[in-house]
Amino acid sequence: MQKKKRVLAVTLGCKLNYAETSAILEGFIRAGWEIAGENDFADLVIVHTCGVTGQAGRKSRQQVRKMMKRYPESRIAVVGCYAQLEPDVVERLGDVDVILGSREKFLAGNYEQPADGGVRRDVSTLWSSLDGVVPARSLIHGRSVSRTRAFLKIQDGCDYGCSYCAIPLARGRSRSIGLDAVLADASSLADAGYREIVLTGVNIADYRYNGATLPDLLLELESVNVPRIRISSIEPDRCDDRLLETVAASSKIMPHFHLPLQGGSDAILAAMRRRYTVSEYREKFLRAVDAIADGAIGADVMTGYPGESEKDFESMYALLEGLPVAYLHVFPCSVRPSTLLAREVEKGARATVPADTVHRRSRLLLELGEKKKREFVERHVGRTLQVLFETSESGICSGYSGNYIRVGVQGGKGGEAERFVGREATVLAERIAPGLYLEGRIVT
């Protein structure tokens, strides 16, 4: 019998990338391949890249070089957003055998070596394309035996056209997966024993299919036999009363998502081409907190946007300081090639912020985010939480509450608590542990 070829995949970036890696590997399995472990020989190593920021691009290049060194006898394929955005740079890394864009990466046949033995490079223009969506999912812990959480892709691309964002260049226009296909995939995950499904996409609040929107999809997912459904980032202009009412009324949809703020003054928001003002964002945020009991509402925030003054930054800091934010994701602005912002900077219409100023502002926001997270977590000390346990290591069995607080209990490996991995249990939160997570004990 002919020995099966082996493929290994390494993923960087967002949850959507992890979901899509699973779809890519499923294609290889259907084609007769085996999935290799990290310490196994692999005929093909796939590096699924991210390119949303300059830092993400650097990490992608570093990962490619690392895989070249670790697997010198393997063919190397670089795919995904960074390959889509900067294929020339990828090719110059050397020893790359395959370069595939965001649409081409899903077909196993595209990874075959050309007859001339050269580099296979297949990267198409995406912005005008409405196809290329593949239903995709992925375990958060790879092939975890606990089968706790899976990612389910419902949407791809974005039409918003924010001035700094390269995602439309990397993933094309907004398009959604059919409602029946999403329900079928969700049911398959539930039948396989997963306890939580995380809906992923570039802009999931823009879900639209044959008249159905995200609240319609969430209502349909109520029929799926899974205890937990979690949503992720919701653009503020799409965070309306119907969506909030749907989440608030559900026992399955977890009380947790984040509203990306990005800029904190009306001038910067307008320059970014965001679809709200500071006052509108504040109103949306407070409405979400009021509507969803014990809801964890986080925020994405960017500092160092070219032209951001000290007054702009102070406005952003004051806004976040005054909101009951559960956590902050802080990013320094990265000027990505071919974006509107890049053209403005090149023409001198916007001046970049000095690096030391960006560093200082980022540090202040990170400190504020830690303070906000501590305040949110502290409010739950002395309360009981439903926790879905995922891992057991170093004597601690841990998982997440519905509002995404990490919770640990003593008695991990060899202990009583270990039997709860992959299951939900009620935990009495007794104290805050280092790392801003809760420790407690199982009460049921």
C-alpha positions in Angstrom: 0.0 0.0 0.0 1.3 3.4 -0.9 2.2 5.5 2.1 0.0 8.6 2.5 1.6 12.0 2.2 1.6 14.2 5.3 0.7 17.9 5.7 1.3 20.2 8.7 -0.3 23.6 9.1 0.8 26.5 11.3 -1.7 29.4 11.8 -1.2 33.0 12.7 -3.7 35.8 13.3 -7.4 35.8 14.0 -10.0 33.1 14.8 -11.2 33.2 11.3 -7.8 32.0 10.1 -7.9 29.1 12.5 -11.3 28.2 11.2 -10.1 28.3 7.6 -7.0 26.2 8.4 -9.4 23.5 9.4 -11.2 23.7 6.1 -7.9 23.6 4.2 -6.8 20.5 6.1 -10.2 18.8 5.6 -9.6 19.3 1.8 -6.2 17.4 2.2 -7.8 14.6 4.1 -10.4 14.2 1.4 -7.6 14.1 -1.1 -6.0 11.2 0.8 -3.4 13.0 3.0 -2.7 12.6 6.7 -2.2 15.3 9.2 1.3 15.4 10.6 2.2 16.2 14.2 4.7 18.9 15.1 7.5 16.3 15.6 6.6 14.2 12.5 8.0 14.5 9.0 5.7 16.5 6.7 5.8 16.4 3.0 4.1 19.8 3.0 4.2 22.6 5.6 1.5 25.3 5.3 2.0 28.7 7.0 -1.3 30.4 7.2 -0.4 34.1 7.5 -1.9 37.3 8.8 -1.2 40.7 7.4 -3.6 43.1 9.1 -0.8 45.1 10.7 2.9 45.6 10.1 3.7 43.5 13.2 1.5 40.7 11.9 3.4 40.8 8.7 6.8 40.6 10.5 5.5 37.6 12.6 4.4 35.9 9.4 7.8 36.3 7.8 9.5 35.0 11.0 7.2 32.0 11.1 8.0 31.2 7.5 11.8 31.3 8.2 11.3 29.2 11.3 9.5 26.5 9.3 12.1 26.5 6.6 14.8 25.9 9.2 12.8 23.3 11.2 11.6 21.3 8.1 14.4 21.6 5.5 13.2 18.6 3.6 9.6 19.7 3.4 7.9 21.8 0.7 6.8 25.2 2.2 3.5 26.8 1.3 2.7 30.4 2.4 -1.0 31.2 2.2 -3.6 33.7 3.4 -3.7 37.4 4.0 0.0 38.3 4.1 0.6 36.1 0.9 -2.4 38.0 -0.7 -1.1 41.4 0.2 2.7 41.0 -0.3 3.4 38.0 -2.5 6.6 39.6 -3.8 8.0 39.9 -0.3 7.1 36.3 0.4 8.8 35.0 -2.7 12.0 36.9 -1.8 12.2 35.0 1.5 13.6 32.1 -0.5 12.9 28.4 -0.3 9.1 29.0 -0.6 7.5 26.5 -2.9 3.8 27.7 -2.9 2.3 31.1 -2.5 -1.5 31.2 -2.5 -3.9 34.1 -1.9 -7.1 34.2 0.2 -9.3 32.5 -2.4 -6.8 30.0 -3.8 -5.7 28.5 -0.4 -8.8 26.2 -0.1 -8.1 23.8 -2.9 -5.6 21.0 -2.2 -4.7 20.8 -5.9 -3.3 24.3 -5.8 -0.5 23.1 -3.5 1.0 20.8 -6.2 4.4 21.5 -7.5 4.5 22.9 -11.1 5.9 20.7 -13.8 9.0 23.0 -14.1 9.7 22.6 -10.4 9.5 26.3 -9.7 7.4 28.3 -7.3 3.7 28.0 -7.6 2.2 31.4 -7.2 -1.5 31.9 -7.4 -2.8 35.2 -6.0 -5.9 36.8 -7.6 -7.5 40.2 -7.1 -10.3 39.9 -4.6 -12.1 43.2 -4.3 -14.4 42.7 -7.3 -15.0 39.0 -6.4 -18.1 37.8 -4.5 -17.2 34.1 -4.5 -14.5 32.2 -2.6 -16.4 31.7 0.6 -15.9 28.3 2.1 -17.7 27.1 5.3 -15.0 26.5 7.8 -14.5 25.6 11.4 -11.6 24.7 13.7 -11.0 23.4 17.2 -9.5 26.0 19.5 -7.1 23.4 20.9 -6.3 21.6 17.6 -7.3 18.0 18.0 -8.3 18.4 21.6 -9.9 15.4 23.2 -12.0 17.7 25.4 -13.9 18.9 22.3 -15.0 22.1 24.0 -15.0 25.0 21.6 -15.1 25.2 17.8 -15.0 28.2 15.4 -17.7 28.4 12.7 -17.2 30.8 9.8 -20.4 32.6 8.7 -19.0 35.6 6.8 -16.0 36.9 5.0 -14.7 40.2 3.6 -15.7 43.8 4.3 -17.3 46.7 2.5 -16.7 49.3 5.1 -13.6 50.8 3.5 -11.9 52.2 6.7 -8.9 54.3 5.6 -6.3 52.3 7.5 -7.6 48.8 6.8 -6.0 46.3 4.4 -8.7 43.6 5.1 -10.7 44.4 1.9 -7.5 44.0 -0.1 -6.7 40.7 1.6 -10.2 39.2 1.7 -12.4 41.1 -0.8 -16.0 42.3 -0.4 -18.5 41.3 2.3 -20.3 38.0 1.5 -22.1 35.6 3.8 -22.5 31.8 4.0 -25.9 30.5 3.4 -28.1 30.1 6.5 -28.8 26.4 5.8 -25.0 25.7 5.4 -24.3 27.4 8.7 -27.0 25.5 10.5 -25.7 22.2 9.0 -22.2 22.9 10.1 -23.3 23.9 13.5 -25.4 20.8 13.9 -22.4 18.7 12.8 -20.2 20.3 15.5 -22.9 19.7 18.1 -23.2 16.1 17.1 -19.4 15.7 17.4 -19.7 16.8 21.0 -18.5 20.4 21.0 -20.0 22.4 23.8 -19.4 25.9 22.4 -19.5 27.4 18.9 -17.8 30.7 18.2 -19.2 32.5 15.1 -16.3 34.0 13.1 -15.9 36.3 10.1 -14.4 39.6 9.2 -17.5 41.6 9.9 -20.1 39.1 11.3 -22.6 41.8 12.1 -22.8 42.4 8.3 -24.2 38.9 7.9 -26.8 39.0 5.1 -28.2 36.1 3.1 -31.5 36.1 1.3 -33.0 38.7 3.6 -31.7 37.0 6.8 -29.4 39.1 9.1 -27.3 38.2 12.1 -30.3 38.3 14.6 -32.2 35.9 12.2 -29.2 33.5 12.1 -28.9 33.6 15.9 -32.5 32.8 16.4 -32.2 29.8 14.0 -29.1 28.6 15.9 -31.2 28.3 19.0 -32.4 25.0 17.6 -28.9 23.5 17.5 -28.2 21.1 20.3 -25.2 23.0 21.7 -25.1 24.7 25.1 -23.1 27.8 24.1 -23.0 30.1 21.1 -20.5 33.0 21.2 -20.3 36.0 18.9 -17.2 38.2 18.5 -16.7 41.7 17.2 -19.8 43.7 16.3 -19.3 47.0 14.5 -21.0 49.8 16.5 -23.3 50.9 13.7 -24.7 47.3 13.5 -25.2 47.0 17.3 -29.0 47.7 17.2 -31.8 47.0 19.6 -32.9 43.9 17.8 -29.4 42.3 18.1 -29.2 43.2 21.8 -32.7 41.9 22.5 -31.8 38.6 20.8 -28.7 38.2 22.9 -30.3 39.3 26.1 -33.2 36.9 25.7 -31.1 33.8 24.9 -29.8 31.2 27.3 -27.4 29.9 24.6 -25.8 33.1 23.2 -23.1 34.1 25.6 -23.2 37.7 27.1 -19.9 38.7 25.6 -18.7 40.5 22.6 -16.6 43.6 21.8 -17.4 46.9 20.1 -14.4 48.2 18.2 -13.8 51.9 19.0 -10.5 52.4 17.1 -10.3 56.2 17.4 -11.5 58.3 20.3 -12.2 61.8 18.8 -14.7 62.8 16.1 -11.9 64.2 14.0 -9.9 60.9 14.0 -13.0 58.8 13.5 -14.0 60.8 10.5 -10.4 60.5 9.1 -10.6 56.8 9.7 -13.9 56.7 7.8 -15.6 55.0 10.7 -19.4 55.1 10.8 -20.1 56.7 14.2 -19.2 59.6 16.4 -17.8 59.5 20.0 -21.3 60.2 21.4 -22.9 57.6 19.3 -20.3 55.0 20.3 -20.9 55.9 24.0 -24.6 55.5 23.6 -24.2 52.1 21.8 -21.9 50.8 24.5 -24.0 51.8 27.4 -27.1 50.4 25.8 -25.4 47.1 25.3 -24.3 47.0 29.0 -27.8 47.9 30.2 -29.5 45.3 27.9 -27.3 42.3 28.6 -27.2 41.1 32.2 -23.6 40.5 33.4 -22.4 41.2 29.9 -18.7 41.5 29.1 -18.3 44.2 26.5 -14.8 44.9 25.4 -13.3 47.3 22.9 -10.6 47.5 20.3 -8.7 50.7 20.3 -5.9 52.1 18.1 -3.5 54.8 18.9 -0.9 56.6 16.9 -3.1 57.2 13.9 -1.3 59.7 11.6 -2.5 63.2 12.7 -3.6 62.1 16.2 -3.0 65.0 18.5 -2.5 64.9 22.2 -6.1 66.3 22.5 -7.4 63.5 20.3 -5.7 60.9 22.5 -6.9 62.5 25.7 -10.5 62.4 24.3 -10.1 58.7 23.7 -8.6 58.0 27.1 -11.4 59.9 28.8 -14.1 58.1 26.8 -12.7 54.6 27.7 -12.1 55.6 31.3 -15.7 56.6 31.7 -17.2 53.4 30.2 -17.6 50.0 32.0 -15.3 48.3 29.5 -14.5 44.7 30.5 -11.2 44.6 28.6 -9.2 46.5 26.0 -7.4 45.3 22.9 -4.8 48.0 22.2 -3.1 48.4 18.8 -0.5 50.9 17.6 -1.6 52.2 14.2 0.2 50.4 11.3 0.2 52.1 7.9 -0.5 49.3 5.5 0.5 49.5 1.8 -2.2 50.5 -0.8 -4.6 51.8 1.8 -6.2 55.2 1.7 -4.1 56.1 4.8 -0.9 55.1 3.1 -1.7 57.4 0.1 -2.5 60.3 2.5 0.8 59.8 4.3 2.8 59.5 1.1 1.3 62.8 -0.1 2.0 64.5 3.2 -1.6 65.0 4.0 -1.1 63.2 7.3 1.9 63.3 9.5 2.9 60.1 11.3 3.1 60.2 15.1 6.6 59.9 16.6 7.4 56.3 17.8 8.1 57.3 21.4 4.7 59.1 21.6 2.9 56.0 20.2 4.7 53.8 22.7 3.7 56.1 25.6 0.1 56.3 24.5 -0.1 52.5 24.0 1.4 51.9 27.5 -1.2 54.2 29.1 -4.0 52.4 27.3 -2.7 49.0 28.3 -2.5 50.1 31.9 -6.1 51.4 31.6 -7.2 48.1 30.1 -5.6 46.1 32.9 -7.4 48.4 35.5 -10.7 47.9 33.7 -10.3 44.2 33.5 -9.5 43.9 37.2 -12.6 46.0 38.1 -14.7 43.7 35.9 -13.3 40.5 37.3 -13.4 41.7 40.9 -17.2 42.2 40.6 -17.6 38.5 40.3 -15.7 37.4 43.5 -18.2 35.7 45.8 -20.5 34.9 43.0 -21.3 31.6 41.2 -20.4 31.2 37.6 -21.2 28.5 35.0 -17.8 27.5 33.6 -17.0 25.4 30.6 -13.7 23.6 31.5 -11.2 23.2 28.7 -7.8 22.3 30.1 -6.1 20.7 33.1 -2.5 21.4 33.8 -0.1 22.3 36.6 -2.7 21.3 39.1 -5.3 23.7 37.8 -8.4 22.8 35.8 -9.6 25.9 33.9 -12.2 27.2 31.5 -14.3 30.2 30.8 -17.5 31.6 32.1 -20.3 32.8 29.8 -19.0 36.3 30.0 -15.5 35.1 29.2 -13.8 35.3 32.5 -11.1 32.6 32.9 -11.8 30.5 35.9 -9.6 27.9 37.6 -10.1 25.4 40.3 -7.5 23.3 42.2 -7.3 19.6 41.6 -6.0 19.3 38.1 -4.1 16.3 36.9 -5.1 13.3 39.0 -7.6 15.4 40.9 -11.3 15.4 41.1 -11.7 18.6 39.0 -10.0 17.0 36.0 -13.1 15.0 35.2 -14.9 18.2 34.4 -12.8 19.0 31.3 -15.1 19.3 28.4 -18.1 19.8 30.7 -19.8 22.7 32.4 -19.9 23.1 36.2 -21.0 25.7 38.7 -18.0 27.4 40.4 -18.0 29.7 43.4 -15.4 32.4 42.6 -13.4 33.0 45.8 -10.4 35.2 44.8 -8.5 36.8 41.9 -5.3 35.0 40.9 -2.2 36.4 39.2 -3.0 37.0 35.6 -6.4 38.5 36.4 -8.4 35.3 36.4 -10.7 33.9 39.1 -10.0 30.9 41.3 -12.7 29.1 43.1 -14.3 25.7 43.8 -16.8 23.6 42.1 -20.1 23.6 44.0 -22.2 21.5 41.6 
